[in-house]
Amino acid sequence: MRFLRRSLLGLFLTAMTLGLLVYAAALVQGAVTARLSEEPRMPQREERVFSVNVVAAEAETLRPILTAYGEVRSRRELEIRAGASGRIVELAEEMDEGGRVSQGQLLARIDPADAEAALDRAEADLQDAEAEETDAARAVELAQENLAAAEGQTALYERALARQRDLADRGVGSAAAVEEAELQLSTGRGAVIQRRQAVAEAEARLNATETAIRRARLAIAEAERALTDTEIRAGFTGTLSEVSVVEGRLVSESEQIARLIDPDALEVAFRVSTQGYIRLLGPDGELGHQDVTVRLDVHGTDIVASGRIERSAGSVAEGETGRIIFARLDRAPGFRPGDFVTVEVEEAPMENLARLPATALDAAGTVLVVGAEDRLEVVPVTLQRRQGDDILVDAGPVDGRLVVAQRTPLLGPGIKVRTLGVDLPDEEETADALMELSDERRQRLVAYVEGSAAMPDAAKERILAQLSGQRVPASVVERIESRIGG
């Protein structure tokens, strides 16, 4: 009985399976037949619309910024050198790298023993010369007195000779007496000559002592200068750099021991191209005194100083191009000589310029603008300046038009686009149908307008003023919400 029941169940399941297979085959056959009997349908071709960021080009009067890179320098630098050789016996506490010193401050002292000894010897020589001068002056006086006495005796001998001759002429005197008187006169004249020679020698000795005194005084002055050279003092108020000495070190004459820099007399030297240099020249062909802004990037924080162009380099080195310009900094706290900085120079104002992103211009000097039916057009422009990530072009061909901000290989003339990032409602749109907005909807629109980076400030202010009213133009709301949805 059990065997019969199981056999009937197996036959039933087999029949059900065969029936399902037949039903499935019928369904597949019907589907294939229906598919083959249908006519093929071609999908409709739709034009692809690209979304692009655009900016509104507006003609303006702008002052181009010439950007260059330069180095900060000090207009007053002094090499501090040793005036004498010897051992440093005294050193100022500020005599260290970055030390601040004042004008005339004693920085270091070299052992003055040798200089002081030389000064003492020179002073002793001067005393000897002065004593010799006194002795020579006395000798001159004595020689002059001896000369006067000899001249007096000679005068007596001359009178005695005249008397003897007179007696001889009258026949009273003798020839021997006349000869004796002549001999005495001759001896007296010889004595006068000897006394004159003695006076000359005494005067020569006096002159020699005067020369010795002058030499001694020169030696004293030289010794005093040598003693002064043992003291190293600051020539002006400034900051020390490249200090290379310590107390007790031996230094040689003229050896550089430090460098003194005036941190308040800074200037920046920067190089510009020849074309940029020409743009900075005035009508008279001379370099103008344009204002400059100097920036130093220190770990993401800019240190800024202002200044004015003062002069340019007198020559151009071989192999170099452009010009080196020097600008004096008015006040530059935080700057140090040697800093590598960015220099921005304001050029003369230029009219009818439009500021566009640098990515809007291609290598051929053209930009894409949104034309009729939101299709792109190629417009050639004249590049005037590059300003970082922006460019300045002649505004004539693009004034008042929407320019594609980023060029891609997919964009070209004739392509239909949907603009993003700019909302410039026309003046007549303010007369369109007005509508009331809920607070939530109004806040959403305001947040989008305020966060739009490509929208001009003038358009932002106009649209925000419209959104602040109780009733808002419907066209403005639709355009903003279409951008948000896009």
Buried (B, 14 or more C-beta within 10 A) or exposed (E): EEEEEEEEEEEEEEEEEEEEEEEEEEEEEEEEEEEEEEEEEEEEEEEEEEEBBBBBBBBBEBEBBBBBEBBBBBBBBBEBBBBBBBEBBBBBEBBEEEBEBEEEBBBBBBBBEBBBEBBEBBBEBBEBBBEBBEBBBEBBEEBBEBBEEBBEBBEEBBEBBEBBBEBBEEEEBEEEBBEBBBEBBEEBBEBBEEBBEBBEBBBEBBEBBBEBBEBBBEBBEEBBEBBEBBBBBBEBBBBBBEBEBEEEEEBEEEEEBBBBBBBBBBBBBBBBEEEBBEBBEEEEEEBBBBEBBBBBEEEEEEBBBEBEBBEBBEEEEEEEEBBBBBBBBEEBEEBBBEBEBBBBBEBEEBEBBBBBBEBBBEEEEBBBBBBEEBEBBBBEBEEBBEBEEEBBBBBEBBBEBBBBBEBEEEBEEEBEBBBBBBBBBEEEBEEBEBBEBEEEBBEBBBEBBEEBEBBBEEBBEBBEEBBEEEEBBEBBBEBBBEBEEE
